[in-house]
Amino acid sequence: MKTTIAAAASLVVGWAVLGGAAYAQDAAQFGYVDMRKAVTESKNGQRVKAELEKFAKQKQEQLAKEEQKVRDLQHAFEKDQLLMTDAQKRDKQKEIQEKIQAFQKMAGEAQREFNQKEQEHTRKVVTEIRAIVAEIAKAEKLALVFEKNDAPVLVLYAEEGPDLTDRVLKAYDAKAGNK
């Protein structure tokens, strides 16, 4: 239901951007692009995915080594704690706790770094794909190109049309003045 409403709203906005009824006489053509597929199946998208997977694997290996160090330290403490004084136990527990916190911080930083790289690379690929969409839309004389996905409809390209901003502002102000 939301998708239908969003699609209808996008079409209304599209017609408004394109000049409404006057443009309808030109038998406007529409297209769509599955951006998720374009990003994931493009050669550049696959290259980026491989780079990200390699980065993630390296980080996972580093984290696994650090995690093993913490486990070894805990195991040694459990084994030797009967021979330790209370002060030694507190010191060793404090050391273990600091190692756990350092590990958690390292894991969080690795996740943030991965997310940042993924966003940067994805944004770059999407920007490049949108430029290609505009080129193809112009060559095919398409008026609008929508993004195909499960979310609300997104216009990826719209042919230049008259700027309705001033008319919209005037009508909106007139309507708002009546309230």
PyMOL commands that set and color helices and strands:
alter all, ss='L'
color gray80, all
select helices_A, chain A and resi 2-18+21-24+35-41+43-83+86-139+165-177
alter helices_A, ss='H'
color red, helices_A
select strands_A, chain A and resi 30-33+144-147+154-158
alter strands_A, ss='S'
color yellow, strands_A
deselect
rebuild
show_as cartoon
